[in-house]
Amino acid sequence: MKKWLFILPVGLLLFACGGSEEEVKDEPLVLESFEDRLGYVLGALNAQSILKSGPRTAELNKEMMIKGFNMNLNENDCSDCEDVLLKFLGPYYQDFDTNYIDEGSKCVGRQNGFAFFKDMIRMGGVEKINMDMVKAGFKLGIHENDTLIEEAERREMIGNFIMDLNVMAGEKMMEDAKKLEGVQVFENGVVLKVLEEGNGGMPGATDDVEVEYILTNAFGDTVQSSYQMKVATGVTDPVALSLNGGVIPGWSFALPKMKKGGKYRVYIPWQLAYGEQQGKESLCFFIELVNYGPQGTLYTPQMPMGAPQ
């Protein structure tokens, strides 16, 4: 097996296992597998996200942040940090009370470790990374000495990792959707469920449509919502789109199977969504078909902000 062996300065080798300096000071950091390298990169990126999060992060106690991150790189509760951070940073995270800098720094690390671990659980990534190397990468990142892997390789690793998780989650979502009662499953992989049958006609393949929609990803996160956009922008009209090249292929296929006034849930495999360029994400849409009409009657070439395309 190929091994990547890096000899680091002694002061940067103490990472997260509770051993004394004497016990580990002469040991090199070994990135032996892809799981090791990926864990290292993810830890370093978590550290970078903290250091870039505000103008005074350089004043945080780095060792306490590292201690806190290692302490909560798990599912253990860290809600006690809420009161600490309120005292440290204030209700709007704009203060910086140095009386609480040690405990505050520790809680910054704790919350980051907890959030990262929970995300990995939710996305199915925990077993694909070495958590000890996450700790190592975080420590080096906090000390701004995470130079073991070049930036281009990091980007490629993280992109491929996220893509793999998207594919895995998407396949599960699509398989679960096929088991739902009353769904239509099509040969191209699209799954359609009628939530409320419409009373009107059905749009043609090149028609314009007016819709309301909610987009969620395979992890259950709401990505876009036309209802939320209305609140944010004050716009009251439904979203107007063209089925003739103005939407993703899954919409061009599914919308002509819907009736005006109906409400539907449609599951779209990544090949008919945004494809590889958006990380091979399979998507789920709630769609209300408000209206439809011949091409050019409802939609103008200016794309509404945030609409699927």
WOJOLIN-V472868 format. One record per run of one state. SS is the DSSP state (H for helix, E for strand, - for the rest). FROM is the first residue (numbers start at 1). TO is the last residue. Records with the same first field share a line. If there is no record, write none. Layout:
BEGIN
SS=FROM-TO  FROM-TO
END
This chain:
BEGIN
-=1-3  7-9  13-20  25-28  32-33  52-56  60-61  72-80  90-97  124-125  129-130  143-150  179-183  186-190  197-201  203-207  218-221  234-238  243-248  258-258  260-262  269-269  273-275  279-282  294-309
E=4-6  29-31  184-185  191-196  202-202  208-217  222-225  239-242  259-259  263-268  283-293
H=10-12  21-24  34-51  57-59  62-71  81-89  98-123  126-128  131-142  151-178  226-233  249-257  270-272  276-278
END
